[in-house]
């Protein structure tokens, strides 16, 4: 990790010695205090986990030598562990104190000069590996907290009296924390392998939730008056006159062109604007924002995979159409709405309408006296059923069967018929409707399907105690149900599901079934433990996805180089008359040479200028019969062709053809035909046979053009469902990246594995034809989709299908 502060004695190590203005110093002290308080507990947990992991590894060691090494490391850790947290905090304070003395990051030159061989030196593998691990940790957190970091960069720029800070130079940013941990870990005096283990635990326990700390830090600086009201305004593209007439909030994509940093690191930072009110002592070059008038403060997340923070529940239709970009099982960051009681009241009205309609269609028959069971009695009776082993209760019992069993047991206890209260009966009906919709969204043969049925009794008890389970998306029981249900979702292909996740899912469900007795903390504990496994799966998927994206970007660079090489070659040839065979050699063999030179050296390099000059000499030699052969040019062409994979004999023959004009009488048709056959059979540099065979499609219709424009502004990471057969089965694929140059879009599955490419044109036609659809945030999660379907069914019962979807948006 490259340090952003100069390593000299003049750099202050504490805020007291920094000599900063009073207001700046106070703001920095508050920021440092907030981060210190947030990290103190997690750093202690990190050290405890590190110690336990070393002990576990020593216990599992297969030879005495390895066990001895682990125990020695453990002893060293126990001797020095008290030094790590103070050293870590000191490094953080030093980074904050140097805010006005840090060297600015120099701009990258347009053309990098080649490094001389004598300037190269060997670097220890340990240094490279530690840097790579911490750089990966920091990059992942930067992608997850792109917006808070961007706003903090603006605010710290004001405090430093300089232009806005980038992510690498932000004090208290992810890279600053990783640098501090790298330095502080040296105080433990543990070996290299142990430090790598420490960094992994640091990533899991300290950095996993640091994005929320950055949001708190940004809010605290806003309250402190540093660029108060600073906000983010997404840029929205309007491709047609119809879309131009819409308001900015009416964009169907929700994020505009805000693609996440995890998928595209070369994008410019998002635009920011600041509300009225001066920041503390702005310095020169303070261009961190413009006045936004009376705009209220708002927060929009711009993650790699697109935005993960939803608008307020029950918001506008455009907000609800925001694309869904989260991985399966990722933690939920979008807040619930403030209209929970209104949603419960509306739900009660819908249930009353349903009962009234059913009562008209099926009049009740007179029955004998029945005793109404209290909610407490029902809760306890369900607890008895929950405590029974699965073999005794049966795995395929529906909620209706559970209800009948409950009433039968009550009849045996009291000697007369029993009935549920209207409220409890509604709870049974609502959960039954929700489960009915969930079963339509999952595959019955999936391993997770049985786990969903095991959750029926605990969820029923939760809903009896807290009706908000139905309308609160962040309810811990609902989160667990969604995670388990998505493991069996219909949109998963056989290769999408990781079998290693089955055991954590089983453990989470078993923990709830065995321990829940009214305390929702049981669900929180299961969620937290399960999410640690899910986060590991997400990290693996993101890493694999990033590799595929880098490969796709390499293909894009190759396409750009091929296009530029073709343009250069066409410009040099111009109107000159060349033999058809010579022109074919230039457009194939020599074009590959130009393409490779552009890829390796760049257009501003001396090597590229040399190849352009050689091209001009080739064209001049082939178009003028009087030009004598140039042996140096022939040798240069042959060597260049060898670099793109031509055999020495073929390269010599082609070089001879390209460096002199062959009179018509001297040309050997047989040798020319043989060479033409070899060239035709030879794969060109970066050639994609599948793309070449694509049929030419007719012009896009207006509807297809609209979809095409929408796709071009989708955030990377958007999920798209593809219909796979006439029965309506579909699979969900992630739009990881697309090229505005080649129009190719890369898709991966839930595990980050590459599953194919489509052109945006083809994708737009598929969406228009109903063969694919964009997954929106409000329908991204399986339980949300099922609940929306259940509420729609309730509305149809009550004859209120046209009312606003207050409950569905929850």
C-alpha positions in Angstrom: 0.0 0.0 0.0 1.5 3.3 -1.0 1.5 5.9 1.7 -0.1 9.2 1.0 2.0 11.2 3.5 5.6 12.0 3.2 7.9 10.0 5.4 10.0 12.8 6.9 10.4 14.1 10.4 8.5 17.3 9.7 5.2 15.4 9.3 3.1 15.9 12.5 2.1 12.7 14.3 -0.6 14.2 16.5 -3.3 16.8 16.1 -1.8 18.8 18.9 1.4 19.2 17.0 -0.2 19.8 13.6 -0.7 23.5 14.1 -4.1 23.5 12.4 -6.7 26.2 12.8 -9.0 25.8 15.8 -12.1 25.0 13.8 -10.4 22.5 11.6 -8.7 20.8 14.5 -12.0 20.5 16.4 -13.7 18.9 13.3 -10.8 16.4 12.9 -10.8 15.6 16.6 -14.5 14.8 16.4 -14.1 12.7 13.3 -11.2 10.7 14.9 -13.2 10.3 18.1 -16.2 8.9 16.2 -14.1 6.4 14.3 -12.1 5.4 17.4 -15.3 4.6 19.2 -16.7 2.7 16.3 -13.6 0.6 15.8 -12.5 -0.1 19.4 -14.9 -3.0 20.1 -14.4 -4.6 16.7 -10.6 -4.4 17.0 -10.8 -6.2 20.4 -13.0 -8.9 18.8 -10.4 -9.2 16.0 -7.6 -9.9 18.5 -9.7 -12.5 20.3 -10.7 -14.2 17.1 -7.1 -14.1 15.9 -5.9 -15.8 19.2 -8.7 -18.4 18.9 -7.8 -19.1 15.3 -4.1 -19.6 16.1 -5.0 -22.0 18.9 -7.4 -23.9 16.5 -4.7 -24.2 13.9 -2.2 -25.5 16.5 -4.7 -28.1 17.6 -5.3 -29.2 14.0 -1.6 -29.3 13.0 -0.5 -32.6 11.7 3.1 -32.5 12.7 4.9 -31.3 15.9 6.9 -28.7 14.0 3.8 -26.9 12.7 2.1 -27.1 16.1 5.2 -25.7 17.8 5.3 -22.8 15.4 1.6 -21.9 16.0 2.1 -22.1 19.7 5.1 -19.9 19.6 3.2 -17.4 17.5 0.4 -17.6 20.1 2.7 -16.8 22.9 4.2 -13.9 21.0 0.8 -12.6 20.3 -0.2 -12.7 24.0 2.9 -10.8 25.0 2.4 -8.0 22.4 -1.3 -7.8 21.7 -1.8 -4.8 24.0 0.4 -2.8 21.7 -1.6 -3.2 18.5 -4.7 -1.1 19.2 -2.8 1.9 20.6 -0.4 1.7 17.6 -3.3 1.4 15.2 -5.0 4.5 16.7 -1.7 6.5 16.6 -1.3 5.7 12.9 -4.8 6.9 12.3 -4.2 10.1 14.2 -0.9 10.7 12.3 -2.8 10.4 9.0 -5.4 12.9 10.2 -2.8 15.3 11.5 -1.0 15.3 8.2 -4.0 16.5 6.3 -2.4 19.8 5.3 1.1 18.4 4.8 0.4 15.4 2.7 1.9 15.3 -0.7 -0.7 15.6 -3.5 -1.0 12.5 -5.6 0.7 13.4 -8.9 -1.3 13.0 -12.1 -0.6 10.0 -14.2 1.4 11.0 -17.3 -0.3 10.5 -20.6 2.5 8.2 -21.8 4.5 6.2 -19.4 8.2 6.1 -20.1 9.7 2.6 -20.3 11.6 1.6 -17.1 15.2 0.8 -17.7 16.3 -2.7 -16.8 19.0 -1.5 -14.4 16.3 0.3 -12.4 14.5 -3.0 -11.6 15.0 -4.7 -8.3 13.6 -7.8 -6.6 10.9 -7.3 -4.0 10.2 -9.7 -1.1 7.2 -11.9 -1.7 5.9 -11.1 1.8 5.8 -7.4 1.0 3.9 -8.0 -2.3 1.4 -10.4 -0.7 0.6 -8.2 2.2 0.2 -5.2 0.0 -2.0 -7.1 -2.4 -4.2 -8.5 0.4 -4.7 -5.1 2.0 -5.2 -3.4 -1.3 -8.0 -5.8 -2.1 -9.6 -5.2 1.3 -9.5 -1.4 0.8 -10.8 -1.6 -2.8 -13.7 -3.7 -1.8 -14.8 -1.3 0.9 -14.3 1.7 -1.4 -16.7 0.1 -3.9 -19.3 -0.5 -1.2 -19.0 3.0 0.2 -18.4 5.0 -3.0 -20.9 7.8 -2.2 -19.8 8.5 1.4 -16.2 8.5 0.4 -16.8 10.9 -2.5 -18.6 13.3 -0.1 -15.9 12.9 2.5 -13.3 13.7 -0.1 -15.0 16.9 -0.8 -15.3 17.8 2.9 -11.7 16.9 3.7 -10.6 19.0 0.7 -12.2 22.0 2.5 -10.4 21.2 5.7 -7.1 20.8 4.0 -7.6 23.9 1.9 -6.9 22.0 -1.3 -8.9 20.3 -4.1 -11.0 17.3 -3.1 -9.2 14.2 -1.8 -9.4 11.0 -3.8 -10.2 7.7 -2.0 -6.5 6.9 -1.4 -5.7 10.1 0.4 -8.9 10.4 2.6 -7.9 10.3 6.3 -9.9 7.6 8.1 -10.8 6.1 4.7 -10.5 2.3 4.0 -7.0 2.7 2.6 -5.9 4.7 5.6 -7.2 2.0 7.9 -5.4 -0.7 5.9 -2.1 1.3 6.1 -2.6 1.7 9.8 -3.2 -2.0 10.3 -0.1 -2.8 8.2 2.1 -0.7 10.4 0.5 -1.7 13.7 0.7 -5.4 12.9 4.5 -5.1 13.1 4.2 -4.5 16.8 2.9 -8.0 17.3 6.2 -9.5 16.0 4.4 -12.4 14.5 5.5 -14.2 11.3 4.3 -13.3 7.8 1.7 -16.1 7.6 0.1 -15.0 10.9 -0.1 -11.4 9.7 -2.0 -12.6 6.5 -4.4 -14.4 8.8 -4.8 -11.3 10.9 -5.6 -9.2 7.8 -8.3 -11.7 6.8 -9.9 -11.4 10.2 -9.5 -7.6 10.1 -11.4 -7.7 6.8 -14.2 -9.8 8.2 -14.7 -8.3 11.7 -13.5 -4.7 11.4 -14.0 -3.6 7.8 -17.2 -5.5 7.0 -19.4 -2.8 8.5 -17.1 0.2 8.0 -19.3 1.6 5.2 -21.9 2.5 7.8 -19.2 4.2 9.9 -18.2 6.3 6.9 -21.8 7.3 6.6 -22.0 8.4 10.2 -18.7 10.3 9.8 -20.1 12.1 6.8 -23.3 13.0 8.7 -21.2 14.2 11.7 -19.1 16.5 9.4 -22.3 17.8 7.9 -23.7 18.6 11.3 -20.3 20.3 12.2 -20.9 22.7 9.3 -18.4 21.4 6.8 -20.1 21.9 3.5 -23.5 21.5 5.1 -26.2 20.0 2.9 -23.7 18.4 0.5 -25.6 15.9 -1.6 -25.3 13.8 -4.7 -27.2 14.4 -7.9 -27.2 11.5 -10.3 -26.8 12.3 -14.0 -29.6 10.9 -16.1 -29.4 10.4 -19.8 -32.4 11.3 -21.9 -32.2 9.7 -25.2 -35.6 10.6 -26.8 -37.9 13.5 -26.8 -40.4 11.6 -24.8 -37.9 11.0 -22.0 -36.6 14.5 -22.3 -40.1 15.7 -21.2 -40.0 13.7 -18.0 -38.6 15.0 -14.7 -35.3 13.8 -13.5 -37.0 11.7 -10.9 -39.0 9.9 -13.6 -36.1 7.9 -15.0 -36.8 4.2 -15.1 -33.2 3.3 -14.2 -33.2 5.2 -10.9 -29.4 5.5 -10.9 -28.8 7.4 -14.1 -25.3 6.6 -15.3 -24.0 6.0 -11.8 -22.1 2.7 -12.3 -20.4 1.2 -9.3 -16.7 1.5 -8.6 -16.4 -2.2 -8.0 -17.2 -3.0 -11.7 -15.7 0.1 -13.3 -12.8 1.9 -11.6 -12.0 4.3 -14.5 -15.3 6.2 -14.2 -15.2 9.8 -13.1 -16.5 10.5 -9.6 -20.2 11.3 -9.2 -21.3 14.9 -9.1 -21.9 16.6 -5.8 -23.5 19.8 -4.8 -23.5 21.6 -1.5 -26.3 23.4 0.3 -25.9 26.9 1.6 -23.5 27.6 4.5 -19.8 28.0 4.5 -17.4 25.3 5.4 -14.6 25.8 7.9 -11.9 27.9 6.5 -12.0 26.9 2.9 -8.6 27.0 1.2 -7.6 28.0 -2.3 -9.0 25.9 -5.1 -12.1 25.1 -3.1 -14.4 24.0 -5.8 -16.1 21.3 -3.9 -19.7 22.1 -4.7 -22.2 24.6 -5.6 -25.2 26.0 -3.7 -28.2 23.8 -4.0 -30.7 26.3 -2.7 -33.3 24.7 -0.6 -32.7 21.1 -1.6 -33.1 18.8 1.4 -30.3 16.5 2.2 -30.6 13.1 0.6 -28.3 10.0 0.3 -27.9 7.8 -2.7 -25.6 4.8 -2.7 -23.6 4.2 -5.9 -22.1 0.8 -5.5 -20.4 -1.6 -7.9 -23.2 -3.3 -8.7 -25.3 -0.2 -8.6 -27.4 1.4 -5.9 -28.3 -0.7 -2.8 -30.1 1.9 -0.8 -33.8 2.0 -1.6 -36.0 5.1 -1.6 -38.5 5.5 1.2 -41.2 2.8 1.1 -44.3 3.8 -0.7 -42.3 6.3 -2.8 -42.7 7.3 -6.5 -43.1 4.7 -9.2 -39.7 5.8 -10.7 -38.0 5.1 -7.4 -39.6 1.7 -7.2 -38.3 0.8 -10.7 -34.7 1.1 -9.5 -32.7 -1.9 -10.7 -31.9 -4.6 -8.3 -28.1 -5.1 -7.9 -27.5 -6.9 -4.6 -26.1 -10.4 -4.5 -28.2 -13.2 -3.0 -28.1 -13.0 0.8 -26.4 -9.6 1.0 -27.2 -7.5 4.0 -30.1 -5.0 3.5 -29.2 -1.4 3.6 -32.5 0.2 2.4 -34.6 1.6 5.2 -38.2 0.7 6.0 -40.8 3.4 5.6 -42.4 5.4 8.4 -46.0 4.3 7.6 -45.9 0.9 9.3 -49.1 1.6 11.3 -50.9 2.8 8.2 -49.9 -0.4 6.4 -51.2 -2.5 9.3 -54.5 -0.7 9.2 -54.8 -1.2 5.5 -54.0 -4.8 5.9 -56.7 -5.2 8.5 -59.2 -3.6 6.1 -58.3 -5.9 3.3 -58.7 -8.9 5.6 -62.1 -7.6 6.7 -63.1 -7.3 3.0 -61.9 -10.8 2.4 -64.0 -12.2 5.3 -67.0 -10.4 4.1 -66.8 -11.7 0.6 -66.2 -15.3 1.8 -69.1 -14.9 4.2 -71.4 -14.1 1.3 -70.2 -17.0 -0.8 -70.1 -19.5 2.0 -72.6 -18.7 4.8 -71.5 -20.0 8.2 -73.3 -23.0 9.7 -74.5 -22.9 13.3 -72.1 -24.6 15.7 -72.0 -25.5 19.3 -70.4 -23.3 22.0 -66.7 -22.7 21.4 -64.0 -21.3 23.6 -61.9 -18.6 22.1 -58.2 -19.3 22.6 -56.1 -16.4 23.8 -53.0 -15.4 21.8 -50.8 -16.5 24.7 -52.3 -20.0 24.7 -51.9 -20.3 21.0 -48.3 -19.2 21.2 -47.5 -21.7 23.9 -49.3 -24.6 22.1 -47.3 -23.8 18.9 -44.2 -23.9 21.1 -45.0 -27.4 22.1 -45.4 -28.4 18.5 -42.1 -26.6 17.6 -40.2 -28.5 20.2 -41.2 -31.9 18.8 -38.7 -33.6 16.4 -39.4 -33.3 12.7 -40.4 -36.9 12.3 -43.2 -36.4 14.9 -44.6 -33.3 13.3 -44.1 -34.2 9.7 -42.2 -32.1 7.2 -45.1 -31.5 4.7 -47.7 -30.2 7.0 -49.4 -27.0 5.9 -50.4 -24.2 8.1 -54.0 -25.3 7.8 -53.0 -28.7 9.2 -51.1 -27.0 12.0 -54.2 -25.0 12.8 -56.5 -28.1 12.9 -54.0 -29.9 15.1 -54.0 -26.9 17.5 -57.8 -26.8 17.7 -58.0 -30.6 18.2 -55.6 -30.4 21.1 -57.5 -27.6 22.6 -60.8 -29.6 22.3 -59.2 -32.5 24.1 -57.9 -30.2 26.9 -61.1 -28.3 27.5 -63.8 -30.8 26.5 -65.5 -28.6 24.1 -64.8 -26.9 20.7 -62.2 -24.2 20.5 -61.7 -21.4 18.1 -59.1 -18.8 17.3 -59.6 -15.1 17.8 -60.3 -13.1 14.7 -56.8 -11.5 14.9 -55.0 -14.8 15.3 -57.1 -16.4 12.6 -56.1 -13.6 10.2 -52.4 -14.2 11.1 -52.8 -17.9 10.1 -54.4 -16.9 6.9 -51.8 -14.2 6.0 -48.9 -16.5 6.6 -50.6 -19.2 4.7 -51.1 -16.9 1.7 -47.4 -15.8 2.0 -46.2 -19.4 2.0 -48.4 -20.2 -0.9 -46.8 -17.5 -3.0 -43.3 -18.5 -1.8 -43.9 -22.1 -2.9 -44.7 -20.9 -6.4 -41.3 -19.1 -6.4 -39.1 -22.0 -5.3 -38.2 -25.4 -6.7 -39.7 -28.2 -4.6 -36.7 -30.4 -5.2 -34.2 -27.8 -3.9 -32.4 -28.6 -0.6 -33.6 -25.4 0.9 -37.3 -26.2 0.3 -37.5 -28.4 3.4 -35.8 -25.7 5.5 -38.6 -23.3 4.5 -41.2 -25.6 5.8 -39.3 -26.1 9.1 -39.5 -22.4 9.7 -43.4 -22.4 9.6 -43.9 -22.8 13.3 -41.3 -20.2 14.5 -42.6 -17.7 11.9 -46.2 -18.3 12.9 -45.3 -17.6 16.6 -43.4 -14.4 15.5 -46.4 -13.1 13.5 -48.7 -13.8 16.4 -46.6 -11.6 18.7 -45.7 -9.0 16.1 -47.9 -8.3 13.1 -45.2 -6.0 11.8 -43.5 -9.1 10.5 -45.8 -8.8 7.4 -45.1 -5.2 6.6 -41.5 -4.6 7.9 -39.0 -5.7 5.3 -36.1 -5.6 7.8 -37.8 -7.8 10.4 -35.1 -10.4 11.4 -37.5 -13.3 10.9 -38.4 -12.1 7.4 -34.7 -11.6 6.6 -34.0 -15.2 7.5 -37.0 -16.5 5.6 -35.8 -14.6 2.5 -32.3 -15.9 2.7 -33.4 -19.5 3.0 -36.1 -19.1 0.3 -33.6 -17.6 -2.2 -31.4 -20.7 -1.8 -34.3 -22.6 -3.5 -35.5 -19.9 -5.9 -36.7 -20.9 -9.3 -34.4 -18.4 -10.9 -31.3 -20.4 -9.8 -29.7 -22.7 -12.3 -28.1 -25.9 -11.1 -24.6 -24.3 -11.2 -25.8 -21.1 -9.4 -26.1 -22.7 -5.9 -23.1 -23.5 -3.8 -23.6 -26.8 -2.0 -21.3 -25.5 0.8 -24.0 -23.1 1.8 -26.4 -25.9 2.7 -24.8 -26.6 6.1 -24.9 -23.0 7.3 -28.5 -22.7 6.2 -29.4 -25.9 8.1 -27.6 -24.6 11.2 -29.4 -21.3 11.1 -32.8 -22.9 10.8 -32.1 -25.4 13.5 -30.9 -22.7 15.9 -34.2 -20.9 15.4 -36.4 -23.9 15.8 -34.6 -25.1 18.9 -34.2 -21.8 20.7 -37.0 -19.4 19.7 -39.5 -18.8 22.4 -40.5 -15.2 21.9 -37.1 -13.5 21.7 -36.4 -12.1 18.3 -32.7 -11.9 19.2 -32.6 -15.6 18.2 -33.3 -14.7 14.6 -30.7 -11.9 14.8 -28.1 -14.4 16.0 -29.0 -16.8 13.2 -28.9 -14.0 10.7 -25.5 -12.7 11.8 -23.9 -16.1 11.7 -25.4 -16.9 8.4 -24.5 -13.6 6.9 -20.8 -14.1 7.7 -20.9 -17.2 5.4 -22.9 -15.3 2.8 -20.4 -12.4 2.9 -17.7 -14.9 2.2 -19.6 -16.2 -0.8 -20.2 -12.7 -2.0 -16.5 -11.8 -1.7 -15.6 -14.9 -3.8 -18.3 -14.0 -6.4 -17.1 -10.4 -6.6 -13.5 -11.5 -7.0 -14.4 -14.0 -9.8 -16.7 -11.4 -11.4 -13.9 -8.8 -11.4 -11.6 -11.2 -13.2 -14.1 -11.8 -15.9 -14.7 -8.0 -16.2 -11.0 -7.4 -16.6 -10.8 -10.0 -19.3 -13.8 -8.4 -21.0 -12.1 -5.0 -20.8 -9.0 -6.5 -22.4 -11.2 -7.7 -25.3 -12.6 -4.2 -25.6 -9.1 -2.6 -25.7 -8.3 -5.1 -28.5 -11.4 -4.1 -30.4 -10.5 -0.4 -30.0 -6.9 -1.1 -31.2 -8.2 -3.0 -34.2 -10.5 -0.2 -35.1 -7.8 2.4 -34.8 -5.3 0.3 -36.7 -7.8 -0.2 -39.5 -8.5 3.6 -39.6 -4.8 4.3 -39.8 -4.2 1.8 -42.5 -7.2 3.1 -44.6 -5.9 6.7 -44.2 -2.4 5.8 -45.4 -3.7 3.8 -48.4 -6.2 6.5 -49.4 -6.9 6.5 -53.1 -3.8 4.7 -54.1 -4.3 1.8 -56.5 -3.0 -1.5 -55.0 -3.2 -5.0 -56.2 -6.2 -6.8 -54.6 -3.9 -9.5 -53.0 -1.6 -6.8 -51.6 -4.5 -5.0 -50.1 -5.7 -8.2 -48.5 -2.2 -8.8 -47.0 -2.3 -5.3 -45.6 -5.8 -5.5 -44.1 -5.1 -8.9 -42.5 -1.4 -9.6 -41.7 -0.1 -6.1 -41.4 -3.2 -4.8 -39.6 -2.5 -7.4 -36.9 0.9 -5.9 -36.5 -0.5 -2.4 -36.0 -3.1 -3.7 -33.6 -0.5 -5.5 -31.4 1.7 -2.4 -31.4 -1.1 -0.2 -30.2 -2.0 -2.6 -27.4 1.5 -3.0 -26.1 3.0 0.5 -26.7 0.2 2.9 -27.2 -0.5 5.5 -29.8 2.0 8.0 -28.5 4.9 5.6 -28.4 8.0 5.7 -30.6 7.3 2.1 -31.7 3.9 3.1 -33.0 5.3 6.0 -35.0 7.9 3.6 -36.4 5.2 1.2 -37.5 3.1 4.0 -39.1 6.2 5.1 -41.0 6.8 1.5 -42.1 3.2 1.3 -43.3 3.7 4.4 -45.4 6.9 2.9 -46.9 5.0 -0.4 -47.7 2.2 1.4 -49.4 4.7 3.5 -51.4 6.7 0.4 -52.4 3.6 -1.6 -53.5 2.1 1.3 -55.5 5.2 2.2 -57.5 6.9 -0.3 -59.8 10.1 1.9 -59.9 10.7 1.8 -56.2 13.8 -0.4 -55.4 13.5 -3.1 -52.8 14.6 -2.1 -49.3 16.2 -5.0 -47.4 15.9 -3.2 -44.1 12.2 -2.7 -44.6 11.8 -6.3 -45.6 13.6 -7.5 -42.5 11.5 -5.2 -40.3 8.2 -6.4 -41.7 9.2 -10.1 -41.3 10.2 -9.6 -37.7 7.0 -7.7 -37.0 4.9 -10.5 -38.5 6.7 -13.1 -36.4 5.6 -11.2 -33.3 2.0 -11.7 -34.2 2.4 -15.5 -34.6 3.4 -16.0 -38.3 5.9 -18.8 -39.0 9.3 -17.6 -40.2 8.8 -18.9 -43.8 5.3 -17.3 -44.1 6.6 -14.1 -42.6 9.4 -13.9 -45.1 7.1 -14.5 -48.1 4.6 -11.9 -46.9 7.4 -9.4 -46.3 8.7 -9.9 -49.8 5.2 -9.3 -51.1 4.7 -6.1 -49.1 8.0 -4.4 -49.7 8.1 -4.4 -53.5 5.7 -4.2 -56.4 5.5 -7.5 -58.2 5.0 -7.1 -62.0 2.0 -9.0 -63.4 4.2 -11.3 -65.5 6.4 -12.3 -62.5 3.6 -13.1 -60.1 3.2 -16.9 -59.5 -0.6 -17.7 -59.2 0.1 -21.0 -57.5 2.2 -19.5 -54.7 -0.2 -16.6 -54.3 -3.2 -19.0 -54.1 -1.4 -21.1 -51.5 -0.6 -18.1 -49.4 -4.2 -16.9 -49.7 -5.5 -20.3 -48.5 -3.1 -20.2 -45.5 -4.2 -16.7 -44.6 -7.9 -17.6 -44.8 -7.4 -20.6 -42.5 -5.5 -18.6 -40.0 -7.3 -17.0 -37.0 -6.7 -13.3 -36.8 -5.6 -11.5 -33.7 -8.6 -11.3 -31.3 -11.0 -12.7 -33.8 -14.4 -13.8 -32.4 -15.9 -16.4 -34.8 -19.2 -16.5 -32.9 -19.6 -12.7 -33.3 -18.7 -12.9 -37.0 -21.4 -15.4 -37.6 -24.2 -13.3 -36.0 -26.9 -12.5 -38.5 -27.5 -8.9 -39.4 -30.7 -7.9 -37.7 -33.3 -5.4 -39.0 -33.4 -1.9 -37.6 -34.8 -1.6 -34.1 -38.4 -0.6 -33.5 -39.2 2.4 -31.4 -39.9 0.1 -28.4 -36.7 -1.8 -28.9 -34.8 1.5 -29.3 -36.2 2.7 -25.9 -35.1 -0.5 -24.3 -31.7 -0.2 -25.9 -31.2 3.3 -24.5 -32.4 2.1 -21.1 -29.8 -0.7 -21.1 -27.0 1.7 -21.9 -27.6 3.6 -18.7 -28.2 0.6 -16.4 -25.8 0.4 -13.5 -23.3 -2.5 -13.6 -24.5 -5.4 -11.4 -28.2 -5.2 -12.5 -29.9 -8.6 -12.4 -31.9 -9.6 -15.5 -34.2 -12.6 -15.8 -34.1 -14.7 -18.9 -37.0 -17.0 -19.9 -35.7 -20.4 -20.7 -38.7 -22.3 -22.1 -42.3 -22.0 -23.2 -43.5 -23.0 -19.7 -42.2 -19.7 -18.4 -39.2 -20.9 -16.4 -36.4 -18.4 -16.1 -32.9 -17.9 -14.7 -31.5 -14.8 -13.2 -28.2 -13.4 -14.6 -26.1 -10.4 -13.5 -25.1 -7.7 -16.0 -21.6 -7.3 -14.7 -20.2 -5.0 -17.4 -20.9 -3.8 -21.0 -18.8 -2.0 -23.5 -20.1 1.2 -25.2 -17.6 0.4 -28.0 -18.3 -3.2 -28.9 -21.9 -3.2 -27.4 -21.1 -6.5 -25.7 -22.6 -7.2 -22.3 -21.0 -9.7 -19.8 -23.2 -11.8 -17.6 -22.3 -13.9 -14.6 -24.4 -16.1 -12.3 -24.9 -16.0 -8.5 -21.4 -17.4 -7.9 -19.7 -14.9 -10.1 -19.1 -17.5 -12.9 -19.2 -16.2 -16.5 -22.3 -17.6 -18.2 -22.2 -15.8 -21.5 -22.3 -12.5 -23.5 -25.1 -10.7 -25.3 -25.0 -7.6 -27.4 -27.1 -4.8 -26.0 -29.0 -4.8 -29.2 -30.0 -8.5 -28.8 -30.8 -7.9 -25.2 -33.1 -5.0 -26.0 -35.0 -7.1 -28.5 -35.3 -9.9 -26.0 -36.8 -7.6 -23.3 -39.2 -6.1 -25.8 -40.3 -9.6 -26.9 -40.8 -10.7 -23.3 -37.9 -13.1 -23.3 -36.0 -11.2 -20.6 -36.9 -8.6 -18.0 -35.0 -6.3 -15.7 -35.3 -7.1 -12.0 -36.3 -4.0 -10.0 -35.3 -3.4 -6.4 -38.9 -3.7 -5.1 -39.1 -7.2 -6.6 -35.5 -8.2 -6.1 -36.0 -10.3 -3.0 -38.1 -13.4 -3.1 -40.2 -12.8 0.0 -41.0 -9.3 -1.2 -42.3 -10.7 -4.5 -44.3 -13.3 -2.7 -45.8 -10.7 -0.3 -46.7 -8.4 -3.2 -48.5 -11.3 -4.9 -50.4 -12.1 -1.6 -51.5 -8.5 -1.1 -52.6 -8.3 -4.8 -54.8 -11.4 -4.1 -56.2 -9.7 -1.0 -57.1 -6.6 -3.0 -58.9 -8.7 -5.6 -61.0 -10.3 -2.8 -61.9 -6.9 -1.4 -62.5 -5.4 -4.8 -59.8 -2.8 -4.3 -57.3 -3.7 -6.9 -56.8 -0.1 -8.2 -55.7 1.3 -4.8 -52.1 2.5 -4.4 -49.8 -0.3 -3.4 -49.0 0.9 0.1 -48.6 -2.6 1.5 -46.7 -4.0 -1.5 -44.0 -1.4 -1.3 -43.2 -2.4 2.2 
